[in-house]
């Protein structure tokens, strides 16, 4: 008997290149990953985009049977109040997509759309896990350390010590279930490796981490991150978001400097290859990831995502479903926060 095919609702109207690139990414994911994708948005626009994409690929309409369409006539745009939109635009694509998960019509939802709308839809429709004050946003800071996650990277600017412990639990579960690290090491980000270093938040969190079931190794500093001194590095979202933006900015600055330095020394194709690789190493957030702490699988990608990034986000949703990420989070949060 074959395994159940993961069914993913995709907000096809979210993102800078919607719906065209979203449709292309959905077709790619259905073909390569063996998932069933349901595109949610304007039926007229999606049928047109689906037909055009399949035609360009030399495939007929019948060859897209793993990609379906659910009509949704409204879109929540950047800058709109997500809370107000829940009431004023009940037929918005992100709301219809998220309700499909709530109603058991899909296993996960994926969106490249307005982050505020995705977050509010997830919280209001699916709800938060017990013990979660606000969902956490974290993940890879840079690919120099592909098995190192940073939590939180922007969702929770003002934190208490218990919040940092929650981020550590979330990061550990993601490391185990997504990165396949069996016993991930956990550290607090501080201004010194010694116990007793740090601001008041870090100092108060330290004993909570020591008393936990986590594989806690103490404090690490900022320069430890690219050298993978720990698998999960924990900080408040204010600090984490500054780290993320600095990493991205530094990558862009280095790319520009390299282009100037290598100009007339190497062929343009080689310069592009070198600088594109460096850019990818410092811009991991563009591929997005799951919103963690929600009672359901919700994956959000960058608004600039094109088809390959959309397909990657769908694959992340598939992995999250198949690894029972949400159930594992419930178990671990219950153990550490009781």
C-alpha positions as CSV (number, residue, x, y, z in Angstrom):
1,X,0.0,0.0,0.0
2,X,1.5,3.4,-1.0
3,X,2.1,6.1,1.5
4,X,-0.3,9.0,1.7
5,X,0.5,11.9,-0.7
6,X,1.1,15.2,1.1
7,X,-1.4,17.8,0.0
8,X,-0.3,21.4,0.1
9,X,-2.5,24.5,-0.3
10,X,-0.5,27.3,-2.0
11,X,-1.5,31.0,-1.7
12,X,-1.0,31.6,-5.5
13,X,-1.8,35.3,-5.3
14,X,1.0,36.1,-2.7
15,X,4.4,37.4,-3.7
16,X,5.9,39.9,-6.2
17,X,5.7,37.5,-9.1
18,X,2.3,35.9,-8.5
19,X,0.6,34.1,-9.9
20,X,3.0,33.1,-12.8
21,X,6.1,32.1,-10.8
22,X,3.9,30.5,-8.1
23,X,2.3,28.3,-10.7
24,X,5.6,27.4,-12.2
25,X,7.0,26.5,-8.7
26,X,3.9,24.4,-7.9
27,X,4.2,22.4,-11.1
28,X,7.9,21.8,-10.4
29,X,7.2,20.7,-6.9
30,X,4.4,18.4,-7.9
31,X,6.6,16.8,-10.6
32,X,9.8,16.5,-8.5
33,X,8.5,16.0,-5.0
34,X,5.5,13.8,-5.5
35,X,3.2,16.2,-3.6
36,X,-0.3,17.3,-4.5
37,X,-0.6,21.0,-4.8
38,X,-3.8,23.1,-4.6
39,X,-3.4,26.6,-6.0
40,X,-5.6,29.1,-4.2
41,X,-6.6,32.3,-6.0
42,X,-8.5,33.7,-8.9
43,X,-9.6,30.7,-10.9
44,X,-9.5,32.6,-14.2
45,X,-6.0,33.8,-13.7
46,X,-4.7,30.5,-12.4
47,X,-6.2,28.4,-15.2
48,X,-4.5,30.8,-17.7
49,X,-1.2,30.6,-15.9
50,X,-1.4,26.9,-15.6
51,X,-2.2,26.4,-19.3
52,X,0.6,28.7,-20.4
53,X,3.2,27.1,-18.2
54,X,2.3,23.6,-19.2
55,X,2.3,24.6,-22.9
56,X,5.8,26.2,-22.6
57,X,7.0,22.9,-21.1
58,X,5.5,21.0,-24.0
59,X,2.9,19.3,-21.8
60,X,-0.9,19.2,-22.1
61,X,-3.4,20.4,-19.6
62,X,-4.1,16.8,-18.5
63,X,-0.4,16.4,-17.4
64,X,-0.9,18.8,-14.5
65,X,-3.3,16.5,-12.6
66,X,-1.3,16.8,-9.4
67,X,-1.9,20.6,-9.4
68,X,-5.5,21.7,-8.7
69,X,-7.2,25.1,-8.2
70,X,-9.5,26.4,-5.5
71,X,-11.1,29.8,-6.3
72,X,-10.5,32.8,-4.0
73,X,-11.5,36.2,-5.3
74,X,-9.6,38.5,-2.9
75,X,-6.0,39.3,-2.0
76,X,-4.5,40.9,1.2
77,X,-1.9,43.3,0.0
78,X,1.3,44.7,1.7
79,X,0.3,47.5,4.0
80,X,-3.3,46.5,4.7
81,X,-4.3,45.7,8.2
82,X,-4.2,41.9,8.5
83,X,-6.6,41.9,11.4
84,X,-9.2,44.1,9.5
85,X,-8.7,41.9,6.4
86,X,-9.9,38.8,8.3
87,X,-13.3,40.5,8.6
88,X,-13.4,42.5,5.4
89,X,-11.8,40.0,3.0
90,X,-12.9,36.5,4.1
91,X,-12.4,35.2,0.6
92,X,-8.7,36.3,0.5
93,X,-6.4,33.7,-0.9
94,X,-4.2,33.3,2.3
95,X,-7.4,32.9,4.4
96,X,-8.9,30.3,2.1
97,X,-5.6,28.4,2.0
98,X,-5.2,28.4,5.8
99,X,-8.8,27.3,6.4
100,X,-8.1,24.3,4.1
101,X,-5.5,23.2,6.7
102,X,-7.9,23.8,9.6
103,X,-10.7,21.9,7.8
104,X,-8.4,18.9,7.0
105,X,-8.6,19.6,3.2
106,X,-4.8,20.2,3.1
107,X,-1.8,19.1,5.2
108,X,0.0,22.5,5.0
109,X,-0.2,26.0,3.6
110,X,2.6,27.8,1.7
111,X,2.7,31.5,0.9
112,X,5.1,34.1,-0.6
113,X,2.7,36.9,0.4
114,X,2.5,39.6,3.0
115,X,4.2,38.3,6.1
116,X,1.7,40.1,8.5
117,X,-1.3,38.6,6.8
118,X,0.2,35.1,6.8
119,X,1.1,35.4,10.5
120,X,-2.3,36.7,11.5
121,X,-4.1,34.1,9.4
122,X,-2.1,31.3,11.0
123,X,-2.6,32.5,14.5
124,X,-6.3,33.3,14.2
125,X,-7.3,30.3,12.1
126,X,-5.0,27.5,13.3
127,X,-4.1,28.8,16.7
128,X,-0.8,28.7,18.7
129,X,0.7,25.7,20.5
130,X,0.3,25.7,24.3
131,X,3.1,27.7,25.9
132,X,3.7,29.9,22.9
133,X,3.3,33.6,23.4
134,X,4.0,34.5,19.8
135,X,5.2,32.2,16.9
136,X,8.9,32.2,16.3
137,X,10.8,33.0,13.1
138,X,14.2,31.6,12.9
139,X,16.4,29.3,10.8
140,X,19.8,29.4,9.0
141,X,21.6,32.7,9.3
142,X,24.2,31.8,6.6
143,X,25.2,28.7,4.7
144,X,28.8,28.9,6.1
145,X,27.2,26.9,9.0
146,X,24.5,24.8,7.3
147,X,23.6,22.9,10.5
148,X,23.4,26.0,12.7
149,X,20.0,27.7,13.4
150,X,19.4,31.1,15.0
151,X,16.2,31.7,17.0
152,X,14.5,34.2,17.1
153,X,15.3,36.3,14.0
154,X,12.6,39.0,14.2
155,X,9.2,37.8,15.4
156,X,9.8,38.6,19.1
157,X,11.7,41.7,19.7
158,X,11.0,42.0,23.5
159,X,11.6,38.8,25.3
160,X,11.7,37.2,28.8
161,X,14.0,34.4,29.9
162,X,11.2,31.8,29.4
163,X,10.8,33.0,25.8
164,X,14.4,32.2,25.0
165,X,13.9,28.7,26.4
166,X,10.9,28.3,24.1
167,X,13.1,29.4,21.1
168,X,15.7,26.8,22.2
169,X,13.1,24.0,22.3
170,X,11.8,25.0,18.8
171,X,15.3,25.2,17.4
172,X,16.2,21.8,18.8
173,X,13.2,20.1,17.3
174,X,13.8,21.7,13.9
175,X,17.4,20.6,14.0
176,X,16.4,17.0,14.7
177,X,13.4,16.8,12.3
178,X,14.5,19.0,9.4
179,X,18.3,18.9,9.5
180,X,18.6,15.4,10.9
181,X,20.9,16.4,13.8
182,X,20.3,13.7,16.4
183,X,21.4,15.6,19.6
184,X,21.7,19.3,18.7
185,X,23.9,21.5,20.8
186,X,22.2,24.7,22.2
187,X,23.9,28.0,23.1
188,X,22.9,31.5,24.2
189,X,24.2,34.3,22.2
190,X,26.2,36.6,24.4
191,X,29.1,39.1,24.6
192,X,31.3,36.5,26.2
193,X,31.6,32.7,26.3
194,X,31.9,32.6,30.1
195,X,29.0,31.9,32.4
196,X,27.9,35.2,33.9
197,X,28.5,37.2,30.7
198,X,25.6,38.9,28.9
199,X,22.8,41.3,29.5
200,X,20.2,40.8,32.2
201,X,18.0,38.7,29.8
202,X,20.9,36.3,29.0
203,X,22.0,36.0,32.6
204,X,18.5,35.1,33.8
205,X,18.0,32.7,31.0
206,X,21.2,30.8,31.6
207,X,20.1,28.8,34.7
208,X,16.8,27.9,32.9
209,X,18.9,26.4,30.1
210,X,21.1,24.5,32.5
211,X,18.1,23.0,34.2
212,X,16.5,21.9,31.0
213,X,16.7,18.6,29.0
214,X,18.4,20.5,26.2
215,X,22.0,19.8,25.2
216,X,23.1,23.2,26.5
217,X,26.8,24.1,26.0
218,X,26.7,27.6,27.4
219,X,27.3,31.0,25.8
220,X,28.7,31.7,22.3
221,X,29.7,35.0,20.7
222,X,28.7,36.5,17.4
223,X,32.0,35.4,15.7
224,X,31.2,31.8,16.6
225,X,28.1,31.6,14.4
226,X,29.7,31.0,11.0
227,X,32.0,28.4,12.6
228,X,29.0,26.3,13.8
229,X,30.0,26.4,17.5
230,X,26.4,25.2,18.3
231,X,23.5,23.8,16.3
232,X,20.9,26.2,17.9
233,X,21.9,29.7,18.9
234,X,19.3,31.6,20.9
235,X,18.7,35.3,21.2
236,X,15.8,37.8,21.3
237,X,14.3,38.7,18.0
238,X,15.6,42.3,18.1
239,X,19.2,41.0,18.2
240,X,18.5,38.2,15.8
241,X,17.0,40.5,13.2
242,X,19.9,42.8,13.3
243,X,22.2,39.8,12.9
244,X,20.2,38.7,9.8
245,X,20.2,42.1,8.2
246,X,23.9,42.6,8.9
247,X,24.7,39.2,7.4
248,X,22.7,40.1,4.3
249,X,24.2,43.6,4.0
250,X,27.7,42.3,4.5
251,X,27.2,39.7,1.8
252,X,25.9,42.4,-0.7
253,X,28.9,44.7,0.1
254,X,31.4,41.8,-0.4
255,X,29.8,40.9,-3.7
256,X,30.1,44.5,-4.9
257,X,33.7,44.7,-3.8
258,X,34.6,41.4,-5.4
259,X,33.1,42.5,-8.7
260,X,35.2,45.6,-8.7
261,X,38.4,43.7,-7.5
262,X,38.0,40.9,-10.1
263,X,37.0,43.1,-13.0
264,X,39.4,42.7,-15.9
265,X,41.2,39.9,-14.0
266,X,38.6,37.1,-14.8
267,X,36.0,36.5,-17.4
268,X,32.6,38.0,-16.6
269,X,31.0,34.5,-16.4
270,X,33.5,33.4,-13.7
271,X,33.0,36.6,-11.7
272,X,29.2,36.1,-11.8
273,X,29.6,32.5,-10.6
274,X,31.8,33.5,-7.7
275,X,29.7,36.4,-6.6
276,X,26.4,34.5,-7.0
277,X,27.7,31.7,-4.8
278,X,28.8,34.2,-2.1
279,X,25.4,35.9,-2.3
280,X,23.6,32.6,-1.8
281,X,25.8,31.9,1.3
282,X,24.6,35.0,3.0
283,X,20.9,35.2,1.9
284,X,19.4,32.0,3.2
285,X,16.3,33.8,4.5
286,X,15.1,34.3,0.9
287,X,14.0,30.7,0.8
288,X,11.7,31.1,3.8
289,X,10.7,28.5,6.3
290,X,7.9,27.3,8.6
291,X,6.3,29.6,11.1
292,X,7.0,27.8,14.3
293,X,4.6,27.6,17.3
294,X,1.5,27.4,15.1
295,X,-0.9,24.4,15.5
296,X,-0.4,23.4,11.8
297,X,2.3,23.6,9.1
298,X,2.6,27.1,7.6
299,X,5.6,27.9,5.4
300,X,6.3,31.5,4.3
301,X,8.8,32.4,1.6
302,X,10.3,35.7,0.5
303,X,8.1,38.0,-1.6
304,X,10.8,38.0,-4.3
305,X,10.6,34.3,-4.7
306,X,10.6,32.8,-8.2
307,X,9.7,29.2,-9.2
308,X,12.7,27.4,-7.7
309,X,12.3,29.1,-4.3
310,X,8.5,28.4,-4.4
311,X,9.3,24.7,-5.1
312,X,11.8,24.7,-2.2
313,X,9.1,26.2,0.1
314,X,6.7,23.5,-0.9
315,X,9.3,20.9,-0.2
316,X,9.9,22.4,3.2
317,X,6.2,22.1,3.9
318,X,6.3,18.4,2.8
319,X,9.2,17.6,5.1
320,X,7.5,19.4,8.0
321,X,4.4,17.3,7.5
322,X,6.2,14.0,7.0
323,X,8.4,14.5,10.0
324,X,5.5,15.3,12.3
325,X,7.2,18.6,13.2
326,X,4.2,20.1,14.9
327,X,3.4,17.0,17.1
328,X,7.1,16.8,18.1
329,X,7.0,20.5,19.1
330,X,4.0,19.9,21.2
331,X,5.7,17.0,23.0
332,X,8.9,18.9,23.7
333,X,7.3,22.1,24.8
334,X,5.1,20.1,27.2
335,X,8.3,18.5,28.7
336,X,10.3,21.7,29.1
337,X,7.6,24.1,30.1
338,X,5.6,22.0,32.6
